[in-house]
Amino acid sequence: MPVWQQVYEEVNDPNFVIICVAEDTGGEAVAGPIFDAANPTYIQVIDQDHMISSVFNFVNVPSAAWIDEEGRIVRIDEGTYSKVHEMGDGEQSITFGNDVYSPALKDWVARGSDSEHVQTAETVTGHIRQHSHDQLKADAAFRLGNLFRNHGNSEKADHYWSIARDLNPDSINFLRQNLTLTAEGSAGETFMNVMGQYISEGRDIYRPLDIE
């Protein structure tokens, strides 16, 4: 968030708005201190049931959609890293992210529909991941698990979260949310191993970014 705050300040355009959504079932108690520490001046929202990921069918965070002043989506479903990042040490080190996304975003804000990074409705439609029936059922099971957890029934919560993971095993959102309840957290050894497995198998978590 601090880097995106820097981008927001550099753009400094009253017609440009960042809406940052923290997807965490822990709600304000968990996400609030993170926002407070980053002290962003753009809009912050807490999404306890991962509704944003469900609506847009995002599989991991950070992901984003660009929405123009007419409410039309002009880019969607991309890993929204503002710069290259590195996690881990030595052989466990993983590099991810890119240095092209934020310059493309600034170009869009400055040039609007004339930006080369604006995509056609046909392209955007093709980039929207279609929900399978199992994915829809997984979203429902996940939210049901959240409901039980909020009422103190962790056994049923874990049961429905497990169903959600089985129905949609490619959802890194579900995996990372579950990991927040463990000592290692959402970006610990388990997540690093999953990332390493994707890399070793030549698989992409995100749809490949088509920005030069």
NUDRENLO-296035 format. One record per residue: residue in three letters; chain; x, y, z of N, C-alpha, C, O in turn. Coordinates in pm, whole numbers, plus 50000, padded with zeros to 5 digits. Example, Ala and Ser with C-alpha at 12.3 -4.5 7.8 and 13.67 -1.06 7.14 Angstrom:
 type mol n_east n_north  n_up ca_east ca_north ca_up c_east c_north  c_up o_east o_north  o_up
  ALA   A  51319   49431 50780   51230    49550 50780  51320   49670 50780  51424   49668 50846
  SER   A  51285   49775 50708   51367    49894 50714  51290   50003 50787  51341   50114 50804
***
This chain:
 type mol n_east n_north  n_up ca_east ca_north ca_up c_east c_north  c_up o_east o_north  o_up
  MET   A  50081   49877 50000   50000    50000 50000  50084   50127 50000  50044   50224 49935
  PRO   A  50197   50133 50069   50277    50257 50064  50319   50294 49922  50324   50412 49888
  VAL   A  50351   50193 49839   50394    50222 49703  50277   50275 49621  50293   50366 49540
  TRP   A  50159   50218 49641   50042    50268 49569  50003   50407 49617  49950   50486 49539
  GLN   A  50029   50437 49743   50007    50572 49792  50097   50670 49719  50056   50782 49685
  GLN   A  50221   50628 49695   50314    50712 49620  50264   50735 49478  50269   50847 49428
  VAL   A  50216   50628 49414   50161    50640 49279  50041   50735 49279  50027   50820 49191
  TYR   A  49955   50720 49378   49835    50805 49389  49873   50952 49402  49810   51038 49340
  GLU   A  49975   50979 49481   50020    51117 49499  50086   51170 49373  50072   51288 49340
  GLU   A  50158   51085 49302   50224    51128 49179  50122   51161 49070  50139   51256 48995
  VAL   A  50016   51080 49062   49911    51107 48963  49841   51239 48996  49825   51325 48910
  ASN   A  49799   51252 49122   49743    51379 49173  49635   51435 49081  49639   51552 49042
  ASP   A  49540   51351 49047   49431    51392 48958  49300   51369 49033  49272   51257 49074
  PRO   A  49218   51475 49051   49092    51459 49127  48994   51363 49062  48901   51315 49126
  ASN   A  49015   51333 48933   48925    51240 48863  48972   51095 48871  48906   51005 48819
  PHE   A  49085   51074 48936   49138    50938 48951  49118   50892 49096  49158   50961 49190
  VAL   A  49057   50776 49111   49028    50722 49245  49080   50579 49254  49055   50497 49166
  ILE   A  49151   50550 49359   49188    50412 49391  49095   50362 49501  49080   50428 49604
  ILE   A  49034   50249 49478   48954    50183 49582  49027   50054 49617  49030   49960 49539
  CYS   A  49086   50052 49735   49165    49937 49780  49078   49849 49870  49023   49897 49969
  VAL   A  49066   49723 49835   48981    49631 49909  49065   49526 49979  49139   49450 49915
  ALA   A  49055   49522 50110   49122    49417 50189  49026   49301 50205  48920   49316 50267
  GLU   A  49061   49187 50150   48975    49070 50162  49023   48987 50280  49121   48913 50270
  ASP   A  48954   48999 50391   48995    48928 50512  48875   48905 50601  48804   48998 50639
  THR   A  48852   48779 50635   48737    48746 50720  48753   48801 50861  48657   48805 50938
  GLY   A  48875   48844 50894   48897    48903 51026  48840   49042 51040  48833   49097 51150
  GLY   A  48799   49101 50927   48733    49230 50929  48822   49344 50976  48944   49342 50957
  GLU   A  48759   49441 51037   48829    49562 51083  48940   49530 51181  49044   49596 51180
  ALA   A  48919   49431 51267   49018    49398 51369  49152   49358 51308  49257   49385 51365
  VAL   A  49147   49292 51193   49269    49245 51127  49319   49345 51023  49436   49381 51022
  ALA   A  49230   49389 50935   49270    49475 50824  49288   49620 50865  49369   49692 50807
  GLY   A  49212   49664 50964   49218    49804 51007  49358   49851 51044  49402   49955 50994
  PRO   A  49431   49777 51130   49566    49821 51166  49662   49829 51048  49754   49911 51047
  ILE   A  49642   49743 50947   49727    49747 50827  49702   49876 50751  49796   49942 50707
  PHE   A  49574   49913 50735   49542    50039 50670  49595   50157 50751  49649   50252 50696
  ASP   A  49580   50149 50884   49625    50259 50970  49776   50279 50958  49824   50392 50955
  ALA   A  49849   50167 50951   49995    50177 50942  50039   50235 50808  50135   50312 50801
  ALA   A  49967   50198 50701   50002    50250 50568  49956   50394 50549  50016   50470 50473
  ASN   A  49849   50430 50621   49795    50566 50617  49767   50615 50475  49808   50725 50438
  PRO   A  49697   50535 50394   49666    50579 50257  49559   50687 50256  49474   50691 50346
  THR   A  49561   50773 50157   49459    50877 50144  49354   50840 50041  49260   50917 50019
  TYR   A  49369   50725 49977   49265    50678 49885  49163   50595 49963  49179   50573 50083
  ILE   A  49060   50548 49895   48949    50478 49961  48989   50337 50000  49050   50264 49921
  GLN   A  48955   50298 50123   48984    50164 50172  48854   50094 50214  48770   50152 50282
  VAL   A  48840   49970 50171   48721    49891 50200  48765   49755 50253  48866   49700 50209
  ILE   A  48690   49700 50348   48718    49566 50400  48608   49472 50355  48490   49495 50380
  ASP   A  48647   49366 50289   48555    49270 50227  48570   49136 50299  48655   49055 50262
  GLN   A  48489   49113 50401   48504    48993 50483  48469   48865 50410  48524   48759 50441
  ASP   A  48379   48872 50314   48334    48751 50244  48396   48734 50106  48352   48650 50028
  HIS   A  48498   48814 50075   48566    48806 49945  48468   48824 49829  48479   48757 49726
  MET   A  48373   48914 49847   48273    48936 49744  48334   48991 49615  48289   48958 49505
  ILE   A  48437   49075 49628   48500    49133 49509  48561   49023 49423  48542   49020 49301
  SER   A  48634   48932 49488   48694    48822 49413  48587   48733 49352  48604   48680 49242
  SER   A  48477   48717 49422   48369    48634 49370  48305   48698 49247  48281   48631 49147
  VAL   A  48278   48828 49255   48213    48898 49144  48302   48900 49020  48256   48872 48909
  PHE   A  48431   48934 49039   48523    48945 48927  48597   48815 48897  48671   48807 48799
  ASN   A  48576   48713 48980   48643    48584 48968  48795   48600 48971  48866   48539 48891
  PHE   A  48844   48682 49065   48987    48693 49090  49033   48572 49171  48960   48523 49257
  VAL   A  49154   48524 49143   49203    48406 49213  49309   48437 49318  49344   48352 49399
  ASN   A  49360   48559 49316   49464    48596 49412  49465   48747 49429  49410   48820 49347
  VAL   A  49526   48791 49536   49547    48933 49557  49697   48961 49548  49777   48877 49589
  PRO   A  49736   49078 49495   49649    49186 49446  49603   49165 49302  49680   49121 49216
  SER   A  49478   49197 49277   49422    49197 49143  49340   49324 49127  49303   49388 49226
  ALA   A  49313   49361 49002   49241    49488 48985  49160   49491 48856  49178   49409 48765
  ALA   A  49071   49588 48852   49000    49625 48730  49013   49776 48714  49004   49851 48811
  TRP   A  49035   49820 48590   49031    49963 48560  48890   49996 48512  48838   49931 48421
  ILE   A  48829   50095 48572   48692    50134 48536  48693   50281 48499  48735   50365 48578
  ASP   A  48646   50312 48379   48652    50451 48333  48537   50534 48389  48454   50484 48465
  GLU   A  48533   50661 48349   48434    50754 48404  48291   50720 48362  48196   50773 48420
  GLU   A  48275   50634 48264   48142    50592 48222  48102   50458 48283  47997   50402 48251
  GLY   A  48188   50407 48371   48157    50281 48438  48193   50158 48357  48151   50047 48389
  ARG   A  48270   50178 48250   48309    50066 48165  48444   50011 48209  48539   50086 48231
  ILE   A  48453   49880 48221   48579    49815 48255  48670   49816 48132  48630   49769 48025
  VAL   A  48791   49870 48147   48883    49878 48033  49006   49790 48051  49082   49772 47956
  ARG   A  49026   49736 48167   49125    49630 48192  49077   49552 48313  49009   49607 48400
  ILE   A  49113   49422 48318   49065    49341 48431  49155   49219 48451  49221   49170 48358
  ASP   A  49155   49172 48575   49218    49044 48612  49367   49042 48583  49415   48961 48504
  GLU   A  49440   49132 48649   49584    49138 48634  49650   49150 48770  49592   49207 48864
  GLY   A  49771   49097 48781   49848    49113 48904  49893   49257 48917  49978   49302 48841
  THR   A  49837   49329 49013   49857    49474 49019  49975   49511 49107  49960   49584 49205
  TYR   A  50090   49462 49074   50211    49498 49148  50267   49628 49093  50283   49644 48972
  SER   A  50298   49720 49182   50347    49850 49138  50497   49848 49111  50551   49944 49055
  LYS   A  50564   49741 49150   50707    49726 49122  50745   49579 49141  50664   49499 49188
  VAL   A  50868   49545 49106   50918    49409 49127  50943   49388 49276  50999   49473 49343
  HIS   A  50900   49271 49326   50919    49237 49467  50999   49107 49477  51004   49027 49383
  GLU   A  51060   49087 49590   51133    48962 49616  51099   48914 49757  51101   48991 49852
  MET   A  51069   48784 49767   51038    48723 49896  51132   48607 49922  51172   48536 49829
  GLY   A  51168   48588 50049   51251    48474 50085  51399   48502 50068  51440   48607 50019
  ASP   A  51479   48403 50110   51625    48416 50102  51684   48294 50032  51628   48184 50037
  GLY   A  51798   48315 49967   51871    48205 49906  51790   48130 49804  51729   48190 49716
  GLU   A  51790   47996 49816   51718    47912 49720  51567   47928 49732  51493   47895 49639
  GLN   A  51521   47980 49847   51378    47999 49868  51331   48134 49814  51212   48167 49824
  SER   A  51423   48212 49758   51388    48345 49710  51299   48337 49585  51327   48260 49493
  ILE   A  51194   48417 49584   51103    48423 49471  51084   48568 49431  51051   48653 49514
  THR   A  51105   48597 49304   51083    48731 49252  50949   48735 49179  50918   48645 49101
  PHE   A  50872   48840 49204   50743    48852 49138  50710   49000 49120  50776   49088 49175
  GLY   A  50608   49025 49042   50569    49162 49015  50637   49214 48890  50704   49140 48819
  ASN   A  50619   49343 48863   50674    49402 48741  50687   49553 48759  50635   49610 48855
  ASP   A  50756   49615 48665   50776    49761 48670  50699   49833 48560  50723   49951 48535
  VAL   A  50607   49763 48494   50538    49824 48381  50392   49861 48412  50331   49940 48340
  TYR   A  50337   49804 48519   50194    49823 48545  50162   49967 48586  50070   50027 48530
  SER   A  50236   50021 48681   50204    50156 48728  50228   50262 48620  50148   50356 48611
  PRO   A  50334   50253 48537   50345    50350 48427  50228   50341 48329  50182   50443 48277
  ALA   A  50179   50219 48304   50063    50203 48216  49940   50269 48277  49862   50333 48207
  LEU   A  49924   50251 48407   49811    50312 48477  49817   50464 48466  49716   50529 48439
  LYS   A  49935   50522 48486   49951    50667 48477  49920   50716 48336  49862   50824 48318
  ASP   A  49959   50638 48237   49930    50676 48099  49781   50679 48074  49730   50768 48006
  TRP   A  49710   50581 48129   49564    50577 48113  49498   50698 48180  49408   50759 48122
  VAL   A  49543   50732 48301   49485    50847 48370  49509   50974 48291  49421   51060 48282
  ALA   A  49628   50988 48232   49663    51109 48158  49593   51118 48023  49552   51226 47982
  ARG   A  49578   51005 47954   49530    51008 47815  49390   50951 47797  49331   50964 47690
  GLY   A  49335   50888 47901   49201    50835 47892  49187   50730 47784  49270   50641 47773
  SER   A  49082   50740 47706   49053    50639 47604  49157   50636 47494  49161   50541 47415
  ASP   A  49241   50737 47486   49346    50740 47385  49469   50658 47428  49560   50637 47347
  SER   A  49473   50613 47551   49586    50535 47599  49592   50401 47526  49489   50337 47505
  GLU   A  49711   50361 47489   49727    50232 47422  49695   50115 47514  49680   50001 47468
  HIS   A  49684   50141 47642   49660    50034 47739  49511   50009 47765  49475   49915 47835
  VAL   A  49426   50092 47708   49281    50069 47716  49245   49955 47621  49285   49954 47505
  GLN   A  49170   49861 47673   49133    49745 47592  48988   49754 47545  48904   49819 47609
  THR   A  48960   49691 47434   48825    49691 47380  48733   49606 47469  48778   49524 47549
  ALA   A  48604   49630 47451   48506    49552 47527  48521   49403 47498  48504   49320 47587
  GLU   A  48552   49371 47374   48569    49230 47335  48689   49168 47407  48682   49055 47455
  THR   A  48800   49244 47414   48920    49193 47482  48894   49176 47631  48930   49074 47690
  VAL   A  48831   49276 47692   48802    49270 47835  48712   49150 47864  48735   49076 47960
  THR   A  48610   49131 47781   48519    49017 47801  48595   48886 47794  48569   48794 47872
  GLY   A  48689   48877 47701   48769    48756 47689  48861   48732 47806  48902   48618 47831
  HIS   A  48895   48838 47880   48985    48825 47995  48912   48795 48126  48975   48762 48226
  ILE   A  48780   48807 48124   48704    48776 48245  48693   48625 48261  48642   48556 48172
  ARG   A  48741   48575 48371   48734    48430 48395  48588   48390 48418  48519   48449 48501
  GLN   A  48543   48292 48344   48407    48244 48359  48395   48154 48481  48482   48071 48507
  HIS   A  48287   48169 48556   48263    48087 48673  48208   47950 48631  48113   47942 48553
  SER   A  48268   47846 48683   48208    47713 48667  48105   47695 48778  48101   47772 48873
  HIS   A  48022   47593 48765   47924    47565 48870  47994   47533 49002  47947   47573 49108
  ASP   A  48105   47463 48994   48179    47429 49117  48235   47554 49183  48237   47564 49306
  GLN   A  48282   47650 49102   48334    47774 49159  48224   47853 49230  48247   47910 49337
  LEU   A  48108   47856 49171   47995    47926 49234  47958   47859 49366  47931   47926 49465
  LYS   A  47956   47726 49366   47926    47654 49490  48037   47675 49593  48011   47680 49713
  ALA   A  48162   47687 49545   48274    47711 49636  48259   47846 49704  48283   47858 49824
  ASP   A  48220   47948 49629   48200    48081 49688  48093   48077 49797  48108   48137 49903
  ALA   A  47984   48004 49769   47876    47992 49867  47924   47918 49992  47892   47957 50104
  ALA   A  48001   47811 49973   48053    47734 50087  48149   47819 50170  48148   47812 50292
  PHE   A  48232   47898 50103   48326    47984 50173  48253   48084 50261  48290   48104 50377
  ARG   A  48150   48148 50208   48075    48246 50285  47998   48180 50399  47981   48238 50506
  LEU   A  47950   48058 50376   47882    47986 50482  47981   47954 50595  47947   47963 50713
  GLY   A  48103   47917 50557   48206    47894 50657  48235   48019 50738  48254   48011 50859
  ASN   A  48239   48133 50671   48262    48259 50741  48151   48287 50842  48176   48334 50952
  LEU   A  48027   48256 50802   47914    48278 50891  47929   48194 51018  47908   48244 51128
  PHE   A  47965   48067 51002   47983    47982 51120  48100   48030 51206  48094   48025 51329
  ARG   A  48207   48078 51142   48322    48126 51219  48284   48250 51299  48326   48265 51414
  ASN   A  48205   48338 51239   48162    48458 51310  48073   48426 51428  48062   48505 51522
  HIS   A  48009   48308 51424   47924    48265 51536  47996   48169 51630  47934   48105 51715
  GLY   A  48128   48159 51614   48207    48082 51708  48212   47933 51683  48261   47858 51768
  ASN   A  48162   47886 51567   48163    47743 51538  48275   47714 51438  48253   47704 51318
  SER   A  48396   47702 51491   48513    47683 51404  48512   47549 51333  48566   47536 51223
  GLU   A  48451   47446 51395   48448    47314 51333  48369   47317 51202  48416   47267 51100
  LYS   A  48249   47374 51206   48169    47384 51084  48232   47482 50986  48224   47462 50865
  ALA   A  48294   47587 51038   48362    47683 50951  48470   47613 50871  48479   47631 50749
  ASP   A  48554   47535 50938   48662    47463 50869  48606   47363 50769  48663   47342 50662
  HIS   A  48493   47301 50805   48430    47203 50716  48390   47269 50583  48420   47216 50476
  TYR   A  48324   47384 50590   48278    47448 50468  48392   47515 50393  48389   47523 50270
  TRP   A  48494   47562 50465   48612    47615 50396  48682   47503 50319  48733   47525 50209
  SER   A  48684   47384 50378   48744    47269 50311  48667   47234 50183  48726   47201 50080
  ILE   A  48535   47242 50192   48452    47217 50074  48484   47320 49965  48495   47286 49847
  ALA   A  48498   47445 50005   48530    47551 49910  48662   47524 49840  48673   47542 49719
  ARG   A  48763   47482 49915   48894    47453 49857  48887   47334 49763  48953   47334 49659
  ASP   A  48808   47233 49798   48795    47115 49712  48724   47149 49581  48759   47098 49475
  LEU   A  48624   47237 49591   48548    47274 49472  48625   47370 49381  48607   47370 49259
  ASN   A  48711   47452 49442   48788    47549 49364  48934   47549 49412  48978   47644 49476
  PRO   A  49007   47444 49380   49144    47431 49430  49241   47535 49374  49349   47555 49429
  ASP   A  49203   47603 49265   49291    47703 49206  49278   47841 49271  49349   47934 49234
  SER   A  49187   47853 49368   49169    47982 49434  49278   48003 49539  49272   47944 49647
  ILE   A  49376   48086 49507   49478    48120 49604  49417   48207 49714  49467   48208 49826
  ASN   A  49308   48278 49682   49238    48356 49784  49195   48268 49901  49218   48303 50017
  PHE   A  49133   48155 49870   49086    48066 49975  49204   48012 50056  49199   48007 50179
  LEU   A  49309   47972 49985   49427    47917 50053  49486   48020 50148  49513   47988 50264
  ARG   A  49507   48141 50101   49574    48243 50182  49486   48286 50299  49536   48316 50407
  GLN   A  49354   48290 50277   49267    48326 50388  49275   48222 50500  49280   48256 50618
  ASN   A  49278   48095 50461   49291    47988 50559  49424   47999 50633  49430   47974 50754
  LEU   A  49529   48037 50561   49662    48047 50622  49672   48161 50723  49760   48159 50809
  THR   A  49583   48261 50712   49587    48370 50810  49555   48322 50950  49587   48388 51048
  LEU   A  49490   48206 50959   49455    48151 51090  49565   48064 51148  49550   48008 51256
  THR   A  49677   48053 51076   49791    47973 51122  49904   48066 51167  49901   48186 51140
  ALA   A  50002   48008 51234   50113    48087 51285  50198   48146 51173  50257   48253 51190
  GLU   A  50205   48078 51059   50292    48126 50951  50232   48241 50872  50305   48317 50809
  GLY   A  50101   48256 50875   50037    48365 50803  50018   48337 50656  50051   48228 50607
  SER   A  49964   48436 50584   49923    48414 50445  50038   48415 50346  50019   48375 50231
  ALA   A  50156   48457 50387   50270    48462 50295  50389   48384 50350  50504   48417 50323
  GLY   A  50359   48280 50427   50464    48200 50489  50510   48083 50403  50500   48087 50281
  GLU   A  50560   47979 50470   50621    47867 50399  50524   47796 50305  50560   47762 50193
  THR   A  50400   47775 50351   50303    47705 50267  50277   47781 50138  50277   47723 50029
  PHE   A  50255   47911 50150   50230    47992 50031  50352   47995 49941  50339   47988 49818
  MET   A  50470   48007 50000   50593    48008 49920  50609   47877 49843  50653   47877 49728
  ASN   A  50573   47765 49907   50582    47635 49841  50484   47627 49723  50517   47573 49618
  VAL   A  50365   47680 49743   50267    47682 49634  50317   47767 49518  50306   47727 49402
  MET   A  50372   47883 49550   50429    47970 49446  50540   47897 49372  50548   47902 49249
  GLY   A  50627   47829 49448   50736    47755 49386  50687   47644 49297  50746   47617 49192
  GLN   A  50577   47579 49338   50520    47471 49257  50466   47526 49125  50486   47466 49020
  TYR   A  50397   47638 49131   50347    47701 49009  50462   47732 48914  50453   47706 48794
  ILE   A  50569   47789 48969   50684    47827 48886  50750   47705 48824  50783   47705 48706
  SER   A  50769   47599 48906   50835    47479 48855  50753   47409 48748  50808   47343 48659
  GLU   A  50621   47423 48756   50533    47359 48657  50505   47450 48538  50434   47411 48445
  GLY   A  50560   47572 48541   50537    47664 48431  50395   47716 48425  50346   47752 48318
  ARG   A  50329   47719 48539   50191    47766 48545  50187   47911 48591  50275   47956 48664
  ASP   A  50085   47983 48547   50065    48122 48588  49952   48131 48689  49843   48079 48665
  ILE   A  49977   48196 48802   49869    48226 48894  49780   48333 48833  49658   48321 48830
  TYR   A  49844   48439 48785   49774    48546 48717  49772   48521 48566  49858   48450 48513
  ARG   A  49674   48578 48499   49677    48580 48355  49797   48663 48313  49819   48771 48369
  PRO   A  49875   48618 48215   49994    48693 48174  49962   48838 48141  49863   48867 48073
  LEU   A  50046   48928 48190   50023    49071 48172  50065   49113 48031  50181   49096 47992
  ASP   A  49972   49168 47954   50003    49207 47817  50031   49357 47808  49965   49430 47735
  ILE   A  50128   49400 47885   50177    49538 47880  50326   49531 47852  50401   49463 47922
  GLU   A  50370   49602 47749   50513    49601 47713  50594   49688 47808  50716   49699 47793
***
